[in-house]
């Protein structure tokens, strides 16, 4: 019989508080040698010390019919991690983890629980199917980084985003998440899978994306109607249609993709995109010119342009027809020839069924200065940024967490005047974030700390 040996290097001590807690204490190094299995049956792993496996240094296997969790103050690095829970039991993350060789699914679910799994450049998934796979309704993602040069059906990390292109992408980060995607108003839904694809070279790719999914991830959507949706800021979405799909093999494919960002699948009639993506007010010849853009429209009837009259009263100063249903970005403009100084405006979109949606409120200011305002702070869901600029330019908004890691980036085109932009923070954990904005070709840069409740 082949014997397996476990080598524990302990600089302090290893605690096992009870039958369901396996703790690596602070100052303790846990190291395995050779083809060793550490089997955790119905046991929670708490890593306050150091678990730093290299490739080929054994496996951690989570078994049993009860839920278990990986937690602790330090992020563990596993060579191989095996999920082998039975029944309805699952392994839940309460800490980020790294898996540098293989994350193997034999049975049961792995709940990301708003944490991430880093596969580095060498890790991969194996064994996922309809009954054993990763989930993440609370957020979180699985990440891999590969160099993709003229990829031919490349599936980095076996995450299921299969890419083909004649172009060199360079270093490419792919993140797979499992939350249903919604628009900035919290409407719409997608399947329970999305991909963030970030190549170093992200232009002129002419790529093909083969997007795999599980029936368990359909989220009550009809897979015969699935098409691609993409977003560069995770707020505004565009319908990218599809080239081919196979409901038996569970994939949707699209060719001719020029650039990547966040991609998911939803039905063509599901109102995933937010209606309003920009609201601008500027002064010209003592008039106020209002401009707004929509990414998508579904059964829209008309727009009312409203000006604030005081004491919670709004007056309709104009109206214009909407597009009805459109899958392309549209721009609308209205001129108020009788403005009031420092007037407040909003746009109301009326649907054919009578429902109404409003933009946020914007102020007209003819004494324009380069400036920005951010509110509310603290924030719960939507953060609003008001940028006043003397010229049209692109703005880049970056969000950094308390560790200095950039967790979100969005780009918008500013028009001259006051511009109102939305930053979706609903899915971000509570904490302190740094918001960094750069516009006017880098001449204007502002930063502010924001507390997410």
Secondary structure, 3 states (H helix, E strand, C coil): CCCCCCCCCCCCCEEEEECCEEEECCCCEECCCCCCEEEEECCEEEECCEEECCCCCCEEEEEECCCEEEECCCCEEEEEEEEEECCCCEEEECCCEEEEEEEEEEECEEECCCCEEECCCCCCEECCCCCCCEECCCCCEEEEEEEEECCCCECHHHCCEEEECCCEEEEEEEEEECCCCCCCCCCCCCCCCEEEEEECCCCCCCEEEEEECCHHHCCCCCHHHEEEEEECCCCCCEEEECCEEECCCCEEEEEEECCCCEEEEEECCCCCCCCEEEEEEEEECCEEEEEEEECCECCEEEEEEEEEEECCEEEEEEEEECCCCECCCEEEEEEECCCCCCCEEEEEEEECCCCEEECCCEECCCCCCCEEEEECCCECCEEEEEEEECCCEEEEEEEECCCCCEEEEEEEEECCEEEEEEEECCCCCCEEEEEEEEECCCCEEEEEEEEEC
